Amino acid sequence: MDLTYRGELRELNEINFARFDAKLEQRIAEVKSELRHEIAQLRADLYQEMAQLRAETTRLGADMRAGFGELRAEFRGEFGSGLATLRADLMKWMFIFWAGSTATIIGVAVALARFLRP
């Protein structure tokens, strides 16, 4: 009798273990499926975010290039006008210097000519 109960208990345990194993395999398959789905969704979201970031970076790069172009044009304009003003001022001061120097040299020459005349 004891062997009969043991045999029945063993069969019952094997049946229960087989059911448990089947349910466990089913749940593992479900979890794998859910994980694969979520990973695919995350990958799609990541690619979308990367595309948006790339587009934004391209737009910002274009904006920066345009801004630098405007800054360069503004700098050239201000630098060019400042250079023209500097050139005009330099010419004016050179003329004044040379006119004053020439007048002084002529004045000294005339004074020496009068002084050295007998």
Buried (B, 14 or more C-beta within 10 A) or exposed (E): EEEEEEEEEEEEEEEEEEEEEEEEEEEEEEEEEEEEEEEEEEEEEEEEEEEEEEEEEEEEEEEEEEEEEEEEEEEEEEEEEEEEEEEEEEEEEEEEEEEEEEEEEEEEEEEEEEEEEE
